[in-house]
């Protein structure tokens, strides 16, 4: 069973089998059983701490290996490089 990881603009996820751990930038991790809850309406975070720790650890190991940068650090630098004060200009 393979593991799938992603990061985009500070948002992150890891999927292992039926479980998906997902985090919007600046928010806590959420856990979903996507076989039972395909629309991700029932956050299971806090109900399976060992699984959550394992998936968070796998995501962090992947992020370190892949060179994922902390969006809180990168985003202000991008705005400065683009000469913007915010995403709205």
PDB file of N, CA, C and O in Angstrom:
ATOM      1  N   UNK A   1       0.852  -1.166   0.000  1.00  0.00           N
ATOM      2  CA  UNK A   1       0.000   0.000   0.000  1.00  0.00           C
ATOM      3  C   UNK A   1       0.898   1.228   0.000  1.00  0.00           C
ATOM      4  O   UNK A   1       1.718   1.401   0.901  1.00  0.00           O
ATOM      5  N   UNK A   2       0.745   2.078  -1.004  1.00  0.00           N
ATOM      6  CA  UNK A   2       1.558   3.265  -1.125  1.00  0.00           C
ATOM      7  C   UNK A   2       1.023   4.431  -0.309  1.00  0.00           C
ATOM      8  O   UNK A   2      -0.146   4.472   0.075  1.00  0.00           O
ATOM      9  N   UNK A   3       1.906   5.360  -0.062  1.00  0.00           N
ATOM     10  CA  UNK A   3       1.559   6.574   0.662  1.00  0.00           C
ATOM     11  C   UNK A   3       1.651   7.722  -0.324  1.00  0.00           C
ATOM     12  O   UNK A   3       2.591   7.789  -1.116  1.00  0.00           O
ATOM     13  N   UNK A   4       0.683   8.623  -0.283  1.00  0.00           N
ATOM     14  CA  UNK A   4       0.672   9.798  -1.149  1.00  0.00           C
ATOM     15  C   UNK A   4       0.789  11.040  -0.280  1.00  0.00           C
ATOM     16  O   UNK A   4       0.097  11.171   0.729  1.00  0.00           O
ATOM     17  N   UNK A   5       1.672  11.951  -0.679  1.00  0.00           N
ATOM     18  CA  UNK A   5       1.898  13.196   0.052  1.00  0.00           C
ATOM     19  C   UNK A   5       1.656  14.376  -0.866  1.00  0.00           C
ATOM     20  O   UNK A   5       1.840  14.271  -2.078  1.00  0.00           O
ATOM     21  N   UNK A   6       1.241  15.511  -0.290  1.00  0.00           N
ATOM     22  CA  UNK A   6       1.254  16.752  -1.059  1.00  0.00           C
ATOM     23  C   UNK A   6       1.389  17.942  -0.150  1.00  0.00           C
ATOM     24  O   UNK A   6       1.065  17.900   1.037  1.00  0.00           O
ATOM     25  N   UNK A   7       1.884  19.020  -0.758  1.00  0.00           N
ATOM     26  CA  UNK A   7       1.958  20.327  -0.120  1.00  0.00           C
ATOM     27  C   UNK A   7       1.750  21.348  -1.210  1.00  0.00           C
ATOM     28  O   UNK A   7       2.348  21.248  -2.281  1.00  0.00           O
ATOM     29  N   UNK A   8       0.907  22.333  -0.948  1.00  0.00           N
ATOM     30  CA  UNK A   8       0.667  23.409  -1.908  1.00  0.00           C
ATOM     31  C   UNK A   8       0.331  24.668  -1.126  1.00  0.00           C
ATOM     32  O   UNK A   8      -0.687  24.729  -0.437  1.00  0.00           O
ATOM     33  N   UNK A   9       1.187  25.666  -1.237  1.00  0.00           N
ATOM     34  CA  UNK A   9       0.979  26.959  -0.579  1.00  0.00           C
ATOM     35  C   UNK A   9       0.672  26.792   0.913  1.00  0.00           C
ATOM     36  O   UNK A   9      -0.215  27.456   1.450  1.00  0.00           O
ATOM     37  N   UNK A  10       1.413  25.901   1.572  1.00  0.00           N
ATOM     38  CA  UNK A  10       1.246  25.701   2.999  1.00  0.00           C
ATOM     39  C   UNK A  10       0.199  24.675   3.388  1.00  0.00           C
ATOM     40  O   UNK A  10       0.159  24.242   4.540  1.00  0.00           O
ATOM     41  N   UNK A  11      -0.640  24.284   2.460  1.00  0.00           N
ATOM     42  CA  UNK A  11      -1.622  23.232   2.727  1.00  0.00           C
ATOM     43  C   UNK A  11      -0.926  21.888   2.544  1.00  0.00           C
ATOM     44  O   UNK A  11      -0.027  21.758   1.713  1.00  0.00           O
ATOM     45  N   UNK A  12      -1.340  20.891   3.318  1.00  0.00           N
ATOM     46  CA  UNK A  12      -0.619  19.626   3.299  1.00  0.00           C
ATOM     47  C   UNK A  12      -1.574  18.452   3.474  1.00  0.00           C
ATOM     48  O   UNK A  12      -2.658  18.586   4.041  1.00  0.00           O
ATOM     49  N   UNK A  13      -1.140  17.291   2.970  1.00  0.00           N
ATOM     50  CA  UNK A  13      -1.929  16.071   3.165  1.00  0.00           C
ATOM     51  C   UNK A  13      -1.041  14.857   2.998  1.00  0.00           C
ATOM     52  O   UNK A  13      -0.017  14.885   2.315  1.00  0.00           O
ATOM     53  N   UNK A  14      -1.472  13.795   3.644  1.00  0.00           N
ATOM     54  CA  UNK A  14      -0.868  12.484   3.461  1.00  0.00           C
ATOM     55  C   UNK A  14      -2.018  11.481   3.447  1.00  0.00           C
ATOM     56  O   UNK A  14      -2.936  11.550   4.264  1.00  0.00           O
ATOM     57  N   UNK A  15      -1.944  10.554   2.505  1.00  0.00           N
ATOM     58  CA  UNK A  15      -2.971   9.516   2.434  1.00  0.00           C
ATOM     59  C   UNK A  15      -2.303   8.156   2.521  1.00  0.00           C
ATOM     60  O   UNK A  15      -1.342   7.865   1.809  1.00  0.00           O
ATOM     61  N   UNK A  16      -2.832   7.337   3.404  1.00  0.00           N
ATOM     62  CA  UNK A  16      -2.372   5.971   3.563  1.00  0.00           C
ATOM     63  C   UNK A  16      -3.602   5.097   3.648  1.00  0.00           C
ATOM     64  O   UNK A  16      -4.354   5.167   4.620  1.00  0.00           O
ATOM     65  N   UNK A  17      -3.812   4.271   2.635  1.00  0.00           N
ATOM     66  CA  UNK A  17      -4.983   3.404   2.613  1.00  0.00           C
ATOM     67  C   UNK A  17      -6.262   4.220   2.660  1.00  0.00           C
ATOM     68  O   UNK A  17      -6.466   5.126   1.852  1.00  0.00           O
ATOM     69  N   UNK A  18      -7.114   3.891   3.608  1.00  0.00           N
ATOM     70  CA  UNK A  18      -8.406   4.576   3.690  1.00  0.00           C
ATOM     71  C   UNK A  18      -8.333   5.902   4.433  1.00  0.00           C
ATOM     72  O   UNK A  18      -9.317   6.639   4.474  1.00  0.00           O
ATOM     73  N   UNK A  19      -7.185   6.216   5.019  1.00  0.00           N
ATOM     74  CA  UNK A  19      -7.088   7.417   5.835  1.00  0.00           C
ATOM     75  C   UNK A  19      -6.356   8.547   5.121  1.00  0.00           C
ATOM     76  O   UNK A  19      -5.386   8.330   4.395  1.00  0.00           O
ATOM     77  N   UNK A  20      -6.849   9.745   5.348  1.00  0.00           N
ATOM     78  CA  UNK A  20      -6.236  10.949   4.798  1.00  0.00           C
ATOM     79  C   UNK A  20      -6.104  11.961   5.926  1.00  0.00           C
ATOM     80  O   UNK A  20      -7.087  12.322   6.574  1.00  0.00           O
ATOM     81  N   UNK A  21      -4.871  12.413   6.152  1.00  0.00           N
ATOM     82  CA  UNK A  21      -4.597  13.459   7.122  1.00  0.00           C
ATOM     83  C   UNK A  21      -4.351  14.720   6.327  1.00  0.00           C
ATOM     84  O   UNK A  21      -3.501  14.730   5.436  1.00  0.00           O
ATOM     85  N   UNK A  22      -5.072  15.782   6.627  1.00  0.00           N
ATOM     86  CA  UNK A  22      -5.011  16.996   5.823  1.00  0.00           C
ATOM     87  C   UNK A  22      -4.940  18.219   6.732  1.00  0.00           C
ATOM     88  O   UNK A  22      -5.506  18.235   7.825  1.00  0.00           O
ATOM     89  N   UNK A  23      -4.222  19.253   6.249  1.00  0.00           N
ATOM     90  CA  UNK A  23      -4.096  20.475   7.034  1.00  0.00           C
ATOM     91  C   UNK A  23      -4.095  21.678   6.101  1.00  0.00           C
ATOM     92  O   UNK A  23      -3.296  21.746   5.167  1.00  0.00           O
ATOM     93  N   UNK A  24      -4.980  22.613   6.352  1.00  0.00           N
ATOM     94  CA  UNK A  24      -4.920  23.896   5.674  1.00  0.00           C
ATOM     95  C   UNK A  24      -3.865  24.737   6.378  1.00  0.00           C
ATOM     96  O   UNK A  24      -3.671  24.606   7.587  1.00  0.00           O
ATOM     97  N   UNK A  25      -3.183  25.597   5.633  1.00  0.00           N
ATOM     98  CA  UNK A  25      -2.108  26.409   6.206  1.00  0.00           C
ATOM     99  C   UNK A  25      -2.587  27.146   7.456  1.00  0.00           C
ATOM    100  O   UNK A  25      -3.614  27.825   7.445  1.00  0.00           O
ATOM    101  N   UNK A  26      -1.818  26.994   8.528  1.00  0.00           N
ATOM    102  CA  UNK A  26      -2.134  27.680   9.762  1.00  0.00           C
ATOM    103  C   UNK A  26      -3.215  27.030  10.603  1.00  0.00           C
ATOM    104  O   UNK A  26      -3.601  27.570  11.639  1.00  0.00           O
ATOM    105  N   UNK A  27      -3.701  25.892  10.178  1.00  0.00           N
ATOM    106  CA  UNK A  27      -4.781  25.189  10.886  1.00  0.00           C
ATOM    107  C   UNK A  27      -4.264  23.853  11.395  1.00  0.00           C
ATOM    108  O   UNK A  27      -3.229  23.376  10.928  1.00  0.00           O
ATOM    109  N   UNK A  28      -4.966  23.239  12.346  1.00  0.00           N
ATOM    110  CA  UNK A  28      -4.548  21.921  12.824  1.00  0.00           C
ATOM    111  C   UNK A  28      -4.832  20.825  11.797  1.00  0.00           C
ATOM    112  O   UNK A  28      -5.632  21.002  10.878  1.00  0.00           O
ATOM    113  N   UNK A  29      -4.159  19.698  11.976  1.00  0.00           N
ATOM    114  CA  UNK A  29      -4.391  18.541  11.119  1.00  0.00           C
ATOM    115  C   UNK A  29      -5.800  18.005  11.346  1.00  0.00           C
ATOM    116  O   UNK A  29      -6.321  18.058  12.460  1.00  0.00           O
ATOM    117  N   UNK A  30      -6.415  17.487  10.281  1.00  0.00           N
ATOM    118  CA  UNK A  30      -7.709  16.809  10.334  1.00  0.00           C
ATOM    119  C   UNK A  30      -7.520  15.411   9.763  1.00  0.00           C
ATOM    120  O   UNK A  30      -6.705  15.208   8.863  1.00  0.00           O
ATOM    121  N   UNK A  31      -8.262  14.461  10.278  1.00  0.00           N
ATOM    122  CA  UNK A  31      -8.153  13.080   9.838  1.00  0.00           C
ATOM    123  C   UNK A  31      -9.498  12.612   9.302  1.00  0.00           C
ATOM    124  O   UNK A  31     -10.541  12.829   9.918  1.00  0.00           O
ATOM    125  N   UNK A  32      -9.450  11.964   8.141  1.00  0.00           N
ATOM    126  CA  UNK A  32     -10.676  11.460   7.522  1.00  0.00           C
ATOM    127  C   UNK A  32     -10.502  10.010   7.092  1.00  0.00           C
ATOM    128  O   UNK A  32      -9.429   9.606   6.644  1.00  0.00           O
ATOM    129  N   UNK A  33     -11.565   9.241   7.232  1.00  0.00           N
ATOM    130  CA  UNK A  33     -11.657   7.895   6.666  1.00  0.00           C
ATOM    131  C   UNK A  33     -12.383   8.093   5.345  1.00  0.00           C
ATOM    132  O   UNK A  33     -13.611   8.165   5.307  1.00  0.00           O
ATOM    133  N   UNK A  34     -11.617   8.179   4.261  1.00  0.00           N
ATOM    134  CA  UNK A  34     -12.248   8.557   2.996  1.00  0.00           C
ATOM    135  C   UNK A  34     -13.006   7.422   2.321  1.00  0.00           C
ATOM    136  O   UNK A  34     -13.716   7.652   1.342  1.00  0.00           O
ATOM    137  N   UNK A  35     -12.868   6.212   2.826  1.00  0.00           N
ATOM    138  CA  UNK A  35     -13.730   5.146   2.320  1.00  0.00           C
ATOM    139  C   UNK A  35     -15.134   5.280   2.903  1.00  0.00           C
ATOM    140  O   UNK A  35     -16.124   5.054   2.208  1.00  0.00           O
ATOM    141  N   UNK A  36     -15.215   5.646   4.171  1.00  0.00           N
ATOM    142  CA  UNK A  36     -16.516   5.798   4.828  1.00  0.00           C
ATOM    143  C   UNK A  36     -17.085   7.200   4.660  1.00  0.00           C
ATOM    144  O   UNK A  36     -18.293   7.398   4.790  1.00  0.00           O
ATOM    145  N   UNK A  37     -16.223   8.178   4.371  1.00  0.00           N
ATOM    146  CA  UNK A  37     -16.622   9.594   4.336  1.00  0.00           C
ATOM    147  C   UNK A  37     -15.906  10.293   3.184  1.00  0.00           C
ATOM    148  O   UNK A  37     -14.994  11.092   3.398  1.00  0.00           O
ATOM    149  N   UNK A  38     -16.330   9.984   1.964  1.00  0.00           N
ATOM    150  CA  UNK A  38     -15.654  10.510   0.769  1.00  0.00           C
ATOM    151  C   UNK A  38     -15.677  12.033   0.666  1.00  0.00           C
ATOM    152  O   UNK A  38     -14.803  12.618   0.027  1.00  0.00           O
ATOM    153  N   UNK A  39     -16.648  12.672   1.275  1.00  0.00           N
ATOM    154  CA  UNK A  39     -16.758  14.132   1.189  1.00  0.00           C
ATOM    155  C   UNK A  39     -16.048  14.839   2.339  1.00  0.00           C
ATOM    156  O   UNK A  39     -16.114  16.063   2.452  1.00  0.00           O
ATOM    157  N   UNK A  40     -15.378  14.081   3.181  1.00  0.00           N
ATOM    158  CA  UNK A  40     -14.577  14.607   4.287  1.00  0.00           C
ATOM    159  C   UNK A  40     -15.378  15.563   5.168  1.00  0.00           C
ATOM    160  O   UNK A  40     -14.972  16.701   5.401  1.00  0.00           O
ATOM    161  N   UNK A  41     -16.509  15.086   5.647  1.00  0.00           N
ATOM    162  CA  UNK A  41     -17.361  15.891   6.518  1.00  0.00           C
ATOM    163  C   UNK A  41     -17.169  15.568   7.996  1.00  0.00           C
ATOM    164  O   UNK A  41     -17.502  16.387   8.853  1.00  0.00           O
ATOM    165  N   UNK A  42     -16.634  14.382   8.308  1.00  0.00           N
ATOM    166  CA  UNK A  42     -16.487  13.958   9.703  1.00  0.00           C
ATOM    167  C   UNK A  42     -15.014  13.865  10.077  1.00  0.00           C
ATOM    168  O   UNK A  42     -14.358  12.856   9.814  1.00  0.00           O
ATOM    169  N   UNK A  43     -14.502  14.922  10.691  1.00  0.00           N
ATOM    170  CA  UNK A  43     -13.109  14.970  11.129  1.00  0.00           C
ATOM    171  C   UNK A  43     -12.930  14.011  12.305  1.00  0.00           C
ATOM    172  O   UNK A  43     -13.607  14.135  13.325  1.00  0.00           O
ATOM    173  N   UNK A  44     -12.012  13.054  12.154  1.00  0.00           N
ATOM    174  CA  UNK A  44     -11.749  12.063  13.184  1.00  0.00           C
ATOM    175  C   UNK A  44     -10.541  12.419  14.045  1.00  0.00           C
ATOM    176  O   UNK A  44     -10.111  11.613  14.870  1.00  0.00           O
ATOM    177  N   UNK A  45      -9.991  13.615  13.860  1.00  0.00           N
ATOM    178  CA  UNK A  45      -8.809  14.024  14.627  1.00  0.00           C
ATOM    179  C   UNK A  45      -9.085  13.893  16.117  1.00  0.00           C
ATOM    180  O   UNK A  45     -10.146  14.283  16.605  1.00  0.00           O
ATOM    181  N   UNK A  46      -8.115  13.340  16.828  1.00  0.00           N
ATOM    182  CA  UNK A  46      -8.243  13.130  18.257  1.00  0.00           C
ATOM    183  C   UNK A  46      -8.786  11.767  18.626  1.00  0.00           C
ATOM    184  O   UNK A  46      -8.766  11.386  19.796  1.00  0.00           O
ATOM    185  N   UNK A  47      -9.270  11.030  17.645  1.00  0.00           N
ATOM    186  CA  UNK A  47      -9.849   9.720  17.923  1.00  0.00           C
ATOM    187  C   UNK A  47      -8.880   8.567  17.680  1.00  0.00           C
ATOM    188  O   UNK A  47      -9.142   7.434  18.087  1.00  0.00           O
ATOM    189  N   UNK A  48      -7.758   8.857  17.016  1.00  0.00           N
ATOM    190  CA  UNK A  48      -6.765   7.818  16.747  1.00  0.00           C
ATOM    191  C   UNK A  48      -5.375   8.458  16.777  1.00  0.00           C
ATOM    192  O   UNK A  48      -4.718   8.586  15.744  1.00  0.00           O
ATOM    193  N   UNK A  49      -4.940   8.856  17.964  1.00  0.00           N
ATOM    194  CA  UNK A  49      -3.678   9.576  18.127  1.00  0.00           C
ATOM    195  C   UNK A  49      -2.470   8.823  17.558  1.00  0.00           C
ATOM    196  O   UNK A  49      -1.622   9.457  16.930  1.00  0.00           O
ATOM    197  N   UNK A  50      -2.349   7.507  17.746  1.00  0.00           N
ATOM    198  CA  UNK A  50      -1.187   6.816  17.175  1.00  0.00           C
ATOM    199  C   UNK A  50      -1.126   6.917  15.646  1.00  0.00           C
ATOM    200  O   UNK A  50      -0.053   7.130  15.080  1.00  0.00           O
ATOM    201  N   UNK A  51      -2.267   6.766  14.985  1.00  0.00           N
ATOM    202  CA  UNK A  51      -2.307   6.895  13.524  1.00  0.00           C
ATOM    203  C   UNK A  51      -1.965   8.322  13.111  1.00  0.00           C
ATOM    204  O   UNK A  51      -1.201   8.526  12.168  1.00  0.00           O
ATOM    205  N   UNK A  52      -2.516   9.299  13.800  1.00  0.00           N
ATOM    206  CA  UNK A  52      -2.241  10.701  13.469  1.00  0.00           C
ATOM    207  C   UNK A  52      -0.750  11.007  13.621  1.00  0.00           C
ATOM    208  O   UNK A  52      -0.158  11.653  12.756  1.00  0.00           O
ATOM    209  N   UNK A  53      -0.142  10.545  14.719  1.00  0.00           N
ATOM    210  CA  UNK A  53       1.297  10.788  14.921  1.00  0.00           C
ATOM    211  C   UNK A  53       2.119  10.114  13.826  1.00  0.00           C
ATOM    212  O   UNK A  53       3.081  10.691  13.319  1.00  0.00           O
ATOM    213  N   UNK A  54       1.738   8.898  13.467  1.00  0.00           N
ATOM    214  CA  UNK A  54       2.451   8.170  12.414  1.00  0.00           C
ATOM    215  C   UNK A  54       2.358   8.914  11.079  1.00  0.00           C
ATOM    216  O   UNK A  54       3.368   9.104  10.402  1.00  0.00           O
ATOM    217  N   UNK A  55       1.168   9.328  10.709  1.00  0.00           N
ATOM    218  CA  UNK A  55       0.995  10.033   9.432  1.00  0.00           C
ATOM    219  C   UNK A  55       1.686  11.392   9.437  1.00  0.00           C
ATOM    220  O   UNK A  55       2.282  11.786   8.434  1.00  0.00           O
ATOM    221  N   UNK A  56       1.613  12.109  10.553  1.00  0.00           N
ATOM    222  CA  UNK A  56       2.318  13.396  10.650  1.00  0.00           C
ATOM    223  C   UNK A  56       3.822  13.198  10.518  1.00  0.00           C
ATOM    224  O   UNK A  56       4.502  13.974   9.847  1.00  0.00           O
ATOM    225  N   UNK A  57       4.336  12.153  11.161  1.00  0.00           N
ATOM    226  CA  UNK A  57       5.760  11.848  11.064  1.00  0.00           C
ATOM    227  C   UNK A  57       6.174  11.494   9.649  1.00  0.00           C
ATOM    228  O   UNK A  57       7.222  11.933   9.176  1.00  0.00           O
ATOM    229  N   UNK A  58       5.352  10.696   8.968  1.00  0.00           N
ATOM    230  CA  UNK A  58       5.650  10.346   7.576  1.00  0.00           C
ATOM    231  C   UNK A  58       5.614  11.581   6.691  1.00  0.00           C
ATOM    232  O   UNK A  58       6.463  11.752   5.816  1.00  0.00           O
ATOM    233  N   UNK A  59       4.616  12.452   6.925  1.00  0.00           N
ATOM    234  CA  UNK A  59       4.534  13.669   6.113  1.00  0.00           C
ATOM    235  C   UNK A  59       5.765  14.533   6.338  1.00  0.00           C
ATOM    236  O   UNK A  59       6.346  15.044   5.381  1.00  0.00           O
ATOM    237  N   UNK A  60       6.172  14.701   7.599  1.00  0.00           N
ATOM    238  CA  UNK A  60       7.320  15.554   7.892  1.00  0.00           C
ATOM    239  C   UNK A  60       8.602  14.988   7.289  1.00  0.00           C
ATOM    240  O   UNK A  60       9.429  15.735   6.766  1.00  0.00           O
ATOM    241  N   UNK A  61       8.768  13.661   7.364  1.00  0.00           N
ATOM    242  CA  UNK A  61       9.946  13.032   6.754  1.00  0.00           C
ATOM    243  C   UNK A  61       9.965  13.270   5.251  1.00  0.00           C
ATOM    244  O   UNK A  61      11.010  13.576   4.677  1.00  0.00           O
ATOM    245  N   UNK A  62       8.802  13.128   4.615  1.00  0.00           N
ATOM    246  CA  UNK A  62       8.718  13.393   3.176  1.00  0.00           C
ATOM    247  C   UNK A  62       9.019  14.859   2.879  1.00  0.00           C
ATOM    248  O   UNK A  62       9.771  15.167   1.955  1.00  0.00           O
ATOM    249  N   UNK A  63       8.428  15.765   3.667  1.00  0.00           N
ATOM    250  CA  UNK A  63       8.632  17.201   3.455  1.00  0.00           C
ATOM    251  C   UNK A  63      10.105  17.573   3.599  1.00  0.00           C
ATOM    252  O   UNK A  63      10.629  18.362   2.812  1.00  0.00           O
ATOM    253  N   UNK A  64      10.764  17.011   4.590  1.00  0.00           N
ATOM    254  CA  UNK A  64      12.201  17.279   4.778  1.00  0.00           C
ATOM    255  C   UNK A  64      13.002  16.768   3.587  1.00  0.00           C
ATOM    256  O   UNK A  64      13.887  17.461   3.085  1.00  0.00           O
ATOM    257  N   UNK A  65      12.692  15.563   3.139  1.00  0.00           N
ATOM    258  CA  UNK A  65      13.410  14.974   2.008  1.00  0.00           C
ATOM    259  C   UNK A  65      13.138  15.745   0.713  1.00  0.00           C
ATOM    260  O   UNK A  65      14.039  15.933  -0.103  1.00  0.00           O
ATOM    261  N   UNK A  66      11.902  16.186   0.533  1.00  0.00           N
ATOM    262  CA  UNK A  66      11.515  16.879  -0.697  1.00  0.00           C
ATOM    263  C   UNK A  66      11.910  18.357  -0.688  1.00  0.00           C
ATOM    264  O   UNK A  66      11.845  19.023  -1.722  1.00  0.00           O
ATOM    265  N   UNK A  67      12.315  18.867   0.464  1.00  0.00           N
ATOM    266  CA  UNK A  67      12.703  20.272   0.538  1.00  0.00           C
ATOM    267  C   UNK A  67      11.527  21.224   0.623  1.00  0.00           C
ATOM    268  O   UNK A  67      11.619  22.365   0.169  1.00  0.00           O
ATOM    269  N   UNK A  68      10.422  20.772   1.197  1.00  0.00           N
ATOM    270  CA  UNK A  68       9.256  21.641   1.362  1.00  0.00           C
ATOM    271  C   UNK A  68       9.631  22.792   2.279  1.00  0.00           C
ATOM    272  O   UNK A  68      10.196  22.579   3.351  1.00  0.00           O
ATOM    273  N   UNK A  69       9.319  24.003   1.861  1.00  0.00           N
ATOM    274  CA  UNK A  69       9.640  25.197   2.630  1.00  0.00           C
ATOM    275  C   UNK A  69       8.442  25.645   3.454  1.00  0.00           C
ATOM    276  O   UNK A  69       7.295  25.465   3.046  1.00  0.00           O
ATOM    277  N   UNK A  70       8.711  26.222   4.600  1.00  0.00           N
ATOM    278  CA  UNK A  70       7.663  26.729   5.483  1.00  0.00           C
ATOM    279  C   UNK A  70       6.978  27.917   4.798  1.00  0.00           C
ATOM    280  O   UNK A  70       7.616  28.940   4.547  1.00  0.00           O
ATOM    281  N   UNK A  71       5.702  27.785   4.500  1.00  0.00           N
ATOM    282  CA  UNK A  71       4.954  28.812   3.773  1.00  0.00           C
ATOM    283  C   UNK A  71       4.910  30.129   4.546  1.00  0.00           C
ATOM    284  O   UNK A  71       4.851  31.198   3.938  1.00  0.00           O
ATOM    285  N   UNK A  72       4.938  30.065   5.870  1.00  0.00           N
ATOM    286  CA  UNK A  72       4.935  31.291   6.676  1.00  0.00           C
ATOM    287  C   UNK A  72       6.199  32.098   6.453  1.00  0.00           C
ATOM    288  O   UNK A  72       6.192  33.318   6.623  1.00  0.00           O
ATOM    289  N   UNK A  73       7.284  31.436   6.076  1.00  0.00           N
ATOM    290  CA  UNK A  73       8.546  32.101   5.783  1.00  0.00           C
ATOM    291  C   UNK A  73       8.615  32.494   4.308  1.00  0.00           C
ATOM    292  O   UNK A  73       9.041  33.597   3.968  1.00  0.00           O
ATOM    293  N   UNK A  74       8.195  31.586   3.448  1.00  0.00           N
ATOM    294  CA  UNK A  74       8.315  31.788   2.001  1.00  0.00           C
ATOM    295  C   UNK A  74       7.361  32.856   1.479  1.00  0.00           C
ATOM    296  O   UNK A  74       7.764  33.696   0.674  1.00  0.00           O
ATOM    297  N   UNK A  75       6.118  32.842   1.914  1.00  0.00           N
ATOM    298  CA  UNK A  75       5.112  33.743   1.350  1.00  0.00           C
ATOM    299  C   UNK A  75       5.475  35.223   1.490  1.00  0.00           C
ATOM    300  O   UNK A  75       5.376  35.954   0.505  1.00  0.00           O
ATOM    301  N   UNK A  76       5.890  35.698   2.665  1.00  0.00           N
ATOM    302  CA  UNK A  76       6.288  37.112   2.750  1.00  0.00           C
ATOM    303  C   UNK A  76       7.454  37.455   1.820  1.00  0.00           C
ATOM    304  O   UNK A  76       7.521  38.562   1.288  1.00  0.00           O
ATOM    305  N   UNK A  77       8.366  36.506   1.627  1.00  0.00           N
ATOM    306  CA  UNK A  77       9.485  36.743   0.712  1.00  0.00           C
ATOM    307  C   UNK A  77       8.996  36.848  -0.730  1.00  0.00           C
ATOM    308  O   UNK A  77       9.496  37.666  -1.502  1.00  0.00           O
ATOM    309  N   UNK A  78       8.023  36.023  -1.091  1.00  0.00           N
ATOM    310  CA  UNK A  78       7.455  36.106  -2.438  1.00  0.00           C
ATOM    311  C   UNK A  78       6.750  37.436  -2.649  1.00  0.00           C
ATOM    312  O   UNK A  78       6.923  38.076  -3.686  1.00  0.00           O
ATOM    313  N   UNK A  79       5.962  37.850  -1.677  1.00  0.00           N
ATOM    314  CA  UNK A  79       5.284  39.150  -1.799  1.00  0.00           C
ATOM    315  C   UNK A  79       6.298  40.265  -1.983  1.00  0.00           C
ATOM    316  O   UNK A  79       6.117  41.133  -2.836  1.00  0.00           O
ATOM    317  N   UNK A  80       7.362  40.251  -1.193  1.00  0.00           N
ATOM    318  CA  UNK A  80       8.401  41.285  -1.308  1.00  0.00           C
ATOM    319  C   UNK A  80       9.049  41.248  -2.681  1.00  0.00           C
ATOM    320  O   UNK A  80       9.277  42.295  -3.287  1.00  0.00           O
ATOM    321  N   UNK A  81       9.348  40.057  -3.176  1.00  0.00           N
ATOM    322  CA  UNK A  81       9.973  39.919  -4.484  1.00  0.00           C
ATOM    323  C   UNK A  81       9.071  40.434  -5.591  1.00  0.00           C
ATOM    324  O   UNK A  81       9.549  40.973  -6.589  1.00  0.00           O
ATOM    325  N   UNK A  82       7.765  40.268  -5.415  1.00  0.00           N
ATOM    326  CA  UNK A  82       6.802  40.724  -6.405  1.00  0.00           C
ATOM    327  C   UNK A  82       6.420  42.188  -6.199  1.00  0.00           C
ATOM    328  O   UNK A  82       5.676  42.753  -7.000  1.00  0.00           O
ATOM    329  N   UNK A  83       6.925  42.805  -5.127  1.00  0.00           N
ATOM    330  CA  UNK A  83       6.596  44.202  -4.834  1.00  0.00           C
ATOM    331  C   UNK A  83       5.165  44.390  -4.363  1.00  0.00           C
ATOM    332  O   UNK A  83       4.560  45.432  -4.619  1.00  0.00           O
ATOM    333  N   UNK A  84       4.616  43.394  -3.677  1.00  0.00           N
ATOM    334  CA  UNK A  84       3.245  43.451  -3.206  1.00  0.00           C
ATOM    335  C   UNK A  84       3.191  43.507  -1.694  1.00  0.00           C
ATOM    336  O   UNK A  84       4.071  42.981  -1.013  1.00  0.00           O
ATOM    337  N   UNK A  85       2.166  44.140  -1.172  1.00  0.00           N
ATOM    338  CA  UNK A  85       1.923  44.159   0.276  1.00  0.00           C
ATOM    339  C   UNK A  85       1.068  42.963   0.720  1.00  0.00           C
ATOM    340  O   UNK A  85       1.184  42.492   1.851  1.00  0.00           O
ATOM    341  N   UNK A  86       0.211  42.481  -0.186  1.00  0.00           N
ATOM    342  CA  UNK A  86      -0.671  41.360   0.091  1.00  0.00           C
ATOM    343  C   UNK A  86      -1.008  40.674  -1.226  1.00  0.00           C
ATOM    344  O   UNK A  86      -0.568  41.110  -2.290  1.00  0.00           O
ATOM    345  N   UNK A  87      -1.780  39.612  -1.152  1.00  0.00           N
ATOM    346  CA  UNK A  87      -2.171  38.928  -2.376  1.00  0.00           C
ATOM    347  C   UNK A  87      -3.070  39.800  -3.245  1.00  0.00           C
ATOM    348  O   UNK A  87      -3.214  39.559  -4.443  1.00  0.00           O
ATOM    349  N   UNK A  88      -3.664  40.803  -2.636  1.00  0.00           N
ATOM    350  CA  UNK A  88      -4.543  41.717  -3.372  1.00  0.00           C
ATOM    351  C   UNK A  88      -3.787  42.895  -3.977  1.00  0.00           C
ATOM    352  O   UNK A  88      -4.382  43.741  -4.643  1.00  0.00           O
ATOM    353  N   UNK A  89      -2.481  42.951  -3.746  1.00  0.00           N
ATOM    354  CA  UNK A  89      -1.684  44.021  -4.325  1.00  0.00           C
ATOM    355  C   UNK A  89      -1.196  44.934  -3.271  1.00  0.00           C
ATOM    356  O   UNK A  89      -0.501  45.905  -3.568  1.00  0.00           O
TER     357      UNK A  89
END
